[in-house]
Amino acid sequence: MIQTEKTTTEHYDALLDILGRKYINSKIESPFDFINIATKGVNANVINNFRKHFNIPRHTTAEMLNISAPTIYRWVKEDKKLERNFSVQLFELADLFLYGNEVFGSQTNFFKWLELPNTALGGLEPKELLEIPNGVSKVRDLLGRIEYGVYS
């Protein structure tokens, strides 16, 4: 089965749909746009949109963002604008999850892979890196290697 690759524009349009165009009034053309949008402020409801789209529990999302689940609840309830670093981290996670789904062909397969120890990551599970600085980029690099058939 030959699977067609998504264009960059389609990928970032899908990312906007996932997080909610209602809360992000800018076009995304590259990961650098994450920073510009985050600096302007992003409504906390994007966290719920992310969670619902990928079917991720609040406590798991909180772990990935290095905050507590009650904090997410409070931010959403108060309609708060996220601090820039939380917004960028959420953009990067959503982008990674979307990319992982594209590489593995399904969310189920990608989520299974996230929980498997990987020798290219020193025996760590990819999901263990999601909450640490630079962890998302390491997992993304590994996905790129898998996508292009490089032994990983």
C-alpha positions as CSV (number, residue, x, y, z in Angstrom):
1,M,0.0,0.0,0.0
2,I,1.4,3.4,-1.0
3,Q,0.6,6.2,1.4
4,T,0.8,9.7,0.2
5,E,2.8,12.1,2.3
6,K,1.0,15.2,3.7
7,T,2.4,18.5,2.5
8,T,3.7,20.9,5.1
9,T,0.7,23.2,4.6
10,E,-1.7,20.3,5.1
11,H,0.2,19.3,8.2
12,Y,0.0,22.7,9.8
13,D,-3.6,23.2,8.8
14,A,-4.4,19.9,10.6
15,L,-2.5,21.2,13.6
16,L,-4.6,24.3,13.7
17,D,-7.8,22.2,13.5
18,I,-6.6,20.0,16.4
19,L,-5.7,22.9,18.7
20,G,-8.6,25.1,17.6
21,R,-8.7,27.9,15.0
22,K,-11.0,29.8,17.4
23,Y,-8.0,30.2,19.8
24,I,-5.2,30.5,17.3
25,N,-5.8,33.4,14.9
26,S,-2.6,33.0,13.0
27,K,-1.3,30.9,10.1
28,I,1.3,28.3,10.9
29,E,4.0,27.7,8.2
30,S,6.9,26.5,10.3
31,P,7.8,25.6,13.9
32,F,9.1,29.1,14.4
33,D,5.5,30.3,14.2
34,F,4.9,28.5,17.4
35,I,7.0,31.0,19.2
36,N,5.4,34.0,17.6
37,I,1.9,32.8,18.3
38,A,2.8,31.8,21.9
39,T,4.3,35.2,22.6
40,K,0.9,36.8,21.7
41,G,-0.8,34.4,24.1
42,V,-2.9,31.3,23.5
43,N,-6.1,30.4,25.4
44,A,-5.8,27.5,27.7
45,N,-8.7,25.7,26.0
46,V,-6.2,24.5,23.4
47,I,-5.0,22.1,26.0
48,N,-8.5,20.5,26.1
49,N,-8.6,20.4,22.3
50,F,-5.3,18.6,22.3
51,R,-6.4,16.1,24.9
52,K,-9.7,15.4,23.3
53,H,-8.3,15.0,19.8
54,F,-5.6,12.5,20.9
55,N,-7.7,11.0,23.6
56,I,-5.1,11.7,26.4
57,P,-6.1,11.9,30.0
58,R,-5.7,15.3,31.8
59,H,-3.1,13.9,34.2
60,T,-1.0,12.6,31.3
61,T,-1.2,15.9,29.5
62,A,-0.2,17.6,32.8
63,E,2.9,15.4,33.1
64,M,4.0,16.3,29.6
65,L,3.6,20.0,30.4
66,N,5.2,19.6,33.8
67,I,2.2,21.0,35.6
68,S,-0.6,19.5,37.7
69,A,-3.9,18.3,36.4
70,P,-5.8,20.7,38.7
71,T,-3.8,23.5,37.2
72,I,-5.0,22.6,33.7
73,Y,-8.5,22.5,35.0
74,R,-8.2,25.9,36.7
75,W,-6.6,27.5,33.6
76,V,-9.3,26.3,31.3
77,K,-12.1,27.3,33.8
78,E,-10.6,30.8,34.1
79,D,-10.1,31.1,30.4
80,K,-6.5,32.0,31.0
81,K,-3.9,32.8,28.4
82,L,-1.0,30.3,28.7
83,E,2.5,31.4,29.4
84,R,4.7,31.3,26.3
85,N,6.7,28.2,27.3
86,F,3.6,26.2,28.0
87,S,2.1,27.2,24.7
88,V,5.3,26.3,22.7
89,Q,5.5,23.0,24.5
90,L,1.9,22.2,23.6
91,F,2.4,23.2,20.0
92,E,5.5,21.0,19.8
93,L,3.6,18.0,21.4
94,A,0.6,18.4,19.1
95,D,3.0,18.7,16.1
96,L,4.9,15.6,17.2
97,F,1.8,13.5,17.8
98,L,0.4,14.5,14.4
99,Y,3.8,13.6,12.8
100,G,3.9,10.3,14.6
101,N,0.4,9.4,13.4
102,E,1.6,10.2,9.8
103,V,4.8,8.1,10.2
104,F,3.1,5.1,11.7
105,G,-0.2,5.4,9.8
106,S,-2.4,5.4,12.9
107,Q,-2.6,6.9,16.4
108,T,-2.8,3.4,17.9
109,N,0.5,2.3,16.3
110,F,2.2,5.6,17.2
111,F,1.1,5.4,20.9
112,K,2.3,1.8,21.1
113,W,5.7,2.9,19.8
114,L,5.9,5.7,22.4
115,E,5.8,3.1,25.1
116,L,8.5,0.8,23.7
117,P,12.1,1.0,25.0
118,N,14.3,2.3,22.1
119,T,18.0,1.6,21.8
120,A,18.5,4.9,19.9
121,L,17.2,6.7,23.0
122,G,19.5,4.8,25.4
123,G,16.9,2.3,26.2
124,L,14.3,4.9,27.2
125,E,10.7,4.9,26.0
126,P,10.1,7.8,23.7
127,K,7.2,9.0,26.0
128,E,9.7,9.5,28.8
129,L,11.4,12.2,26.9
130,L,8.3,14.3,26.2
131,E,8.3,16.2,29.4
132,I,12.0,17.1,29.5
133,P,13.7,20.0,27.7
134,N,14.7,19.1,24.2
135,G,13.0,15.7,24.5
136,V,10.3,16.4,21.9
137,S,13.0,17.2,19.3
138,K,14.9,14.0,20.1
139,V,11.7,11.9,19.6
140,R,10.9,13.9,16.4
141,D,14.4,13.3,15.0
142,L,14.0,9.6,15.7
143,L,10.6,9.6,13.9
144,G,12.3,11.3,10.9
145,R,14.8,8.5,10.8
146,I,12.1,5.9,10.9
147,E,10.1,7.7,8.2
148,Y,13.2,7.6,5.9
149,G,14.1,4.0,6.7
150,V,17.2,4.7,8.7
151,Y,17.8,1.9,11.3
152,S,16.6,3.3,14.7
